[in-house]
Amino acid sequence: MNITVSRLSGEALATRLDDLAKLRIEVFRAWPYLYKGTMAYERQYLPRYAEAKTGTLIVAQNEDGKIVGASTALGLDEEDDYIQKPFVDAGMALETIFYFGESVVLPDYRGQGIGIRFFQEREAAAKAHGYSQTSFCSVVRPDDHPARPKDYLPLNSFWKRRGYIQRPDLVAKFSWRDIGERGESEKPMI
């Protein structure tokens, strides 16, 4: 498959937010996120990337121009308080850290190097904006969660190969509505 990966910011990023929203809703519906997303929520949440001076969107498009993967990032100093909190509590300088948001790729396009490109592009954006460190969070679910697929393989080894280490001392609390829930519930993100 012929995939094109591009880094967007500003108005170019803003014009792709609905595409990102649809992709997030589709991909995050699966384990481990189990996200019951809506376009209304996404349209409230996602504009922050277009509004931030460091807002970055990486898109992977197929030969037909359809977005099949996307990844976001921005300076941690421009992030929401609940994401900043564990870093502040640890005495870390927010203005040195570029925060990687989601990375979502449609299942048929996984295993083709798109995830690696997402990290490369976000790391390049971090350098371009003058940040010396990068960070991201992943959801923590219990091993015995009833929705956990038997063949699920976490991405920890992929992240480790990219040079990232898990920091159990840095845990943010994110809230979203899981499939089957009536309302949002808090999830730990490490």
Secondary structure, DSSP 8 states (H G I E B T S, - for coil): ---EEEEE-HHHHHTTHHHHHHHHHHHTTSTTT-B---HHHHHHHTHHHHHSTT-EEEEEE-TTS-EEEEEEEEEGGGS-HHHHHHHHHTT--GGGEEEEEEEEE-GGGTTSSHHHHHHHHHHHHHHHTT-SEEEE--B---TT-TT--TT---SHHHHHHTT----TT--EEEEE-BTT-SS-EEEEE-
